[in-house]
Amino acid sequence: MSDQHREEQEMEAEALEAIFDTAFEIHSSEQPFVWAVKLVPVDCGGDADEEETANHVMVKLIATIPSAYPEENLPQLDLEILKGLSEDNKKELLQLANEEAEANEGMGSIYAVCEAVREWLADNNVKGLDDASMHAQMISKARGTISTIESQKKKEDMLSAYHTLGFVHDRSAYAFLLCPAWHYSSLRRGCHDTRFLVVSIPLWCWGVGEQ
């Protein structure tokens, strides 16, 4: 590492400390430098209680600074989830951070990366992002329950149609619902009941569609 690179990196660290105050940390003062910045959607001026209440999502950006940064190398970035985010959110944010670093290649980029991440946090400052997988499972279960109820309702409506047409005591109505092929075999044996043909054939088609 040249003296020029080191000087540029130290100046950038000083600027970041001035901007982020105690949210900026130097994890390693030896090469390669490692810097960390705590990022929140809402800056509460250092009030920890207010910060915890106002911010539902938080991360810490960790940047490992290569010796030839910024002229020749990009920073190596990582994220630590502090509050409210899932692993999928972390992947999305890390991709955003790396893209911002690439967009600022050749110059000090950590502040720009921090701002891009902070803006994403501000746009997604809601509770429950870390429960994304559980939420998806609940939605899937609810849809399955609705589908079962709708399917049962269809069968009840069809049975009601049988009753309306006079099949009150005809076991074939109930047998069909259990095994549509049973009625098909009855047709082949010569069943010519008009009511049977009117109701059973549409029912058989409906049964196939349900499978």
Salt bridges, closest charged atoms under 4 A:
GLU10 OE2 - ARG6 NE 3.12
GLU25 OE1 - HIS27 NE2 2.86
GLU25 OE1 - LYS60 NZ 3.53
GLU51 OE2 - LYS38 NZ 2.85
GLU52 OE2 - LYS83 NZ 3.04
GLU71 OE1 - HIS5 NE2 3.28
GLU115 OE2 - ARG118 NE 3.43
ASP157 OD1 - LYS153 NZ 3.14
ASP193 OD2 - ARG195 NH2 3.38
GLU210 OE2 - LYS154 NZ 3.32
